[in-house]
């Protein structure tokens, strides 16, 4: 009888400890998954903050807006430059296609320029396709609305991936 009681007591203890151990494992898994989510979220925030920066553009100054190239699946943007000239914003995109060397930029993506939530229409567009040149120029000209609202220049690949630079006009 004592052996049976002792055996039941030991079995109960092991079951109890096993249950506690299992709860601890579940807590660790929960903590691991939540820290993984936080880590993933932090990486995503870092990636989106890297894809967006802000610069200040003075009158009649041409300014390079990128610190490093933007790599997309189908092309690479080496530089985006902007200049205020005669009441217009001129945007120059130096880009290199990874395939289809003779195709215009529109086959790969688009440049979207907005100010105060409104998309600006380009008044002039020149997409140079010079034979033999690896890096090509896309020149765009826009009538901007004012100098108080920030301008957002967004390069959007045909698959939806985008990178953005913001420009304060002075």
HUFENVEN-V639850 format. One record per pair of residues at least 12 apart in sequence whose C-alpha atoms are under 10 Angstrom apart, sorted by the first residue. I is the first residue (numbers start at 1). J is the second residue. If there is no record, write none. Layout:
i: <I:I>
j: <J:J>
This chain:
i: <48:48:48:49:49:50:50:50:51:51:51:51:51:51:52:52:52:52:52:52:52:52:52:53:53:53:53:53:53:53:53:53:54:54:54:54:54:54:54:54:54:55:55:55:55:55:55:55:56:56:56:56:56:56:57:57:57:57:57:57:57:57:58:58:58:58:58:58:58:59:59:59:59:59:59:59:59:60:60:60:60:60:60:60:60:61:61:61:61:62:62:62:62:62:62:62:62:63:63:63:63:63:63:63:64:64:64:64:64:64:64:64:65:65:65:65:65:65:65:65:66:66:66:66:66:66:67:67:69:69:70:70:70:70:70:71:71:71:72:72:72:72:72:72:72:72:72:72:72:72:73:73:73:73:73:73:73:74:74:74:74:74:74:74:74:74:74:74:75:75:75:75:75:75:75:75:75:76:76:76:76:76:76:77:77:77:77:77:77:77:77:77:77:78:78:78:78:78:78:79:79:79:79:79:80:80:80:80:80:80:80:80:80:80:81:81:81:82:82:82:82:82:83:83:84:84:84:84:84:84:85:86:87:87:87:87:87:87:88:88:88:88:88:88:89:89:89:89:89:89:89:89:89:90:90:90:90:90:90:90:90:90:90:91:91:91:91:91:91:91:91:91:91:92:92:92:92:92:92:92:92:93:93:93:93:93:93:93:93:93:93:94:94:94:94:94:95:95:95:95:95:96:96:96:96:96:97:97:97:98:101:101:101:101:101:101:101:101:102:102:102:102:102:103:103:104:104:104:104:104:104:105:105:105:105:105:105:105:106:106:106:106:107:107:108:108:108:108:109:109:109:109:109:109:109:109:110:110:110:110:110:110:110:111:111:111:111:111:111:111:111:111:112:112:112:112:112:112:113:113:113:113:113:113:113:113:113:113:113:114:114:114:114:114:114:114:114:114:114:115:115:115:115:115:115:115:115:115:115:115:115:116:116:116:116:116:116:116:117:117:117:117:118:118:118:119:119:119:120:120:120:120:120:120:120:121:121:121:121:121:122:122:122:122:122:122:123:123:123:123:124:124:124:124:124:125:125:125:125:125:126:126:126:126:127:127:144:146:146:147:147:147:148:148:148:149:149:149:150:150:150:150:150:151:151:151:151:151:152:152:152:152:152:153:153:153:154>
j: <162:163:164:163:164:163:164:165:70:154:162:163:164:165:66:152:153:154:162:163:164:165:166:65:66:67:152:163:164:165:166:167:66:150:151:152:164:165:166:167:168:150:151:165:166:167:168:169:150:166:167:168:169:170:82:83:84:147:167:168:169:170:82:83:84:167:168:169:170:83:84:85:86:87:89:169:170:82:83:84:85:86:87:89:170:82:83:84:85:81:82:83:84:85:90:91:92:80:81:82:83:84:91:92:79:80:81:82:83:91:92:93:79:80:81:82:153:165:166:167:78:79:80:81:164:165:79:80:94:95:95:155:162:163:164:95:96:163:97:98:108:109:155:156:157:158:159:161:162:163:97:98:108:157:158:159:161:96:97:98:99:100:107:108:109:157:158:159:95:96:97:98:99:105:108:109:157:94:95:96:97:98:135:93:94:95:96:97:135:136:137:155:163:93:94:95:96:135:136:92:93:94:95:137:92:93:94:95:137:138:139:153:155:165:93:94:139:139:140:141:153:167:141:169:141:142:143:144:169:170:141:143:142:143:144:145:146:147:123:141:142:143:144:145:113:122:140:141:142:143:144:151:169:122:123:124:125:139:140:141:142:143:144:111:113:122:125:138:139:140:141:142:153:125:126:127:137:138:139:140:141:105:111:127:135:136:137:138:139:140:155:135:136:137:138:139:134:135:136:137:138:133:134:135:136:137:134:135:136:134:129:130:131:132:133:134:135:136:128:129:130:131:132:127:129:126:127:128:129:136:138:127:128:129:136:137:138:157:127:138:157:158:157:158:156:157:158:159:155:156:157:158:159:160:161:162:154:155:156:157:158:160:162:138:140:153:154:155:156:157:162:164:152:153:154:155:156:164:140:142:144:151:152:153:154:155:164:165:166:142:144:145:149:150:151:152:153:154:166:144:145:146:147:148:149:150:151:152:153:166:167:145:146:148:149:150:151:152:149:150:151:152:145:151:152:144:151:152:141:142:143:144:145:151:152:140:141:142:143:144:139:140:141:142:143:144:140:141:142:143:139:140:141:142:143:138:139:140:141:142:138:139:140:141:139:140:169:169:170:168:169:170:168:169:170:167:168:169:166:167:168:169:170:165:166:167:168:169:164:165:166:167:168:165:166:167:166>
